[in-house]
Amino acid sequence: MQKHSLLNPKVLAILVLLLALVVSLMPFGGPSVAKAQGPQSEGMVCTNGPSFNLTSHDGYIGTPDGNVVYMWGLSSGSDSFQYPGPVLCVTEGDTVTVILHNTFDRDISLIFPGQENVLADGQPDGPIFSGVDLVSLAKVAPANGGSVTYSFVANDPGTFLYQSGTDPSIQVPMGLFGAIVVRPALHPDWIYNDADSAFNPNREYLSLLSEVDPILSQKMEAGLPFNSKNYHPRYWFVNGRGFPDTIAPNYASWLPGQPYGSLTMLEPWEATLNPLPAAIRYLSVGSIDYPFHPHGNNVRIVGRDGMPLESDTLENLAFDKYSIPVGPGQTWDALFSWHDPEAYSLANPVNVTFPNIMDMFFGPLFGGSPYLGEQGAIPVGVTSQNQCGEFYHIAHNHALYQITSWGVVMTGMATYTRIDPPNGCP
Ligand SMILES: [Cu+2]
């Protein structure tokens, strides 16, 4: 019921009020949010370089409306199909090598926006023409088993994309893309060579935003042509998953081709115990801007498109932003801290009278208390997946038709921020 009336302004207003209590109210029966069991359960998953073998695969992804969609993807080494491709992590100054292996019956290639002097098989790479017609933006790995070796020196720290340079209006939305993270050589826990971009290395996240037109996927699966004038995405993803799959752990067993979650986890900022923010690297391979925001919180933008926000005289030009309009092909590097300014607790209660427990609607992640680290009574029959009184807060694309999946609302390009009590979840 509530599911279908989310766009009703009255319901939205109520939702905002309830979010002020930082109560999760999303009505879904999705996967539980696993507590971090290790560095790979949540957070950005690095495939470490500087040498990579990427092989094209086709496969299927699950979408929140119960559909299964044919996709393409790039996988590291002998890994099976995945969407999106691996996050290639390298260090400033590395000579990065990417060997692309093509198993498809069409040529494919990769471009590396933001990287300079890219070589393909040892020669300067660039667009390839047949007469006046553009054939490819980069040297191709020929169809049916061909390969090509790209290399470049990763001179600049920051967040970058790699994506297909051949027939990109087809091959990018079909899934041939991924992220590159270049870490500063001397300060791997900074985003840039700037102390103001320092982050907590246990709290590093990536949100790679993408979209899928299932009709394009059907045409490719059937080997039929597709007219890009008819392109019409119906699915919107964070790290290749739609909500609520976005908040499932990395490598969730029921999402074999979609290995990356996007739940952001952090503890309240504290001057000595928890002074460093989380890092969130936003990227988009979509066709239009996505107004993505952490909902009720600002992030601090410290860089865009692999360039730190500073002047020629190294003046810090970082700024706070509520909605991050991640444009096609852009990357935005953000720092995120969660502050608990009123410090409400049982000893310092919120100065309102709470409704009777039976008059409230309880979401599956609400633990029965509005206070961080506390759990209270929940009505009989309500199941809570709350673990230790932690808070959940939505982060989503504010173009609300893009938090749908072929019409199913409150799915798609949305994920959660999880705030744990100051000492973590026991
Ligand atoms: Cu919002």
Boltz pocket constraint, residues with backbone or C-beta under 6 A from the ligand:
constraints:
  - pocket:
      binder: B
      contacts: [[A, 293], [A, 295], [A, 296], [A, 396], [A, 398]]
      max_distance: 6.0
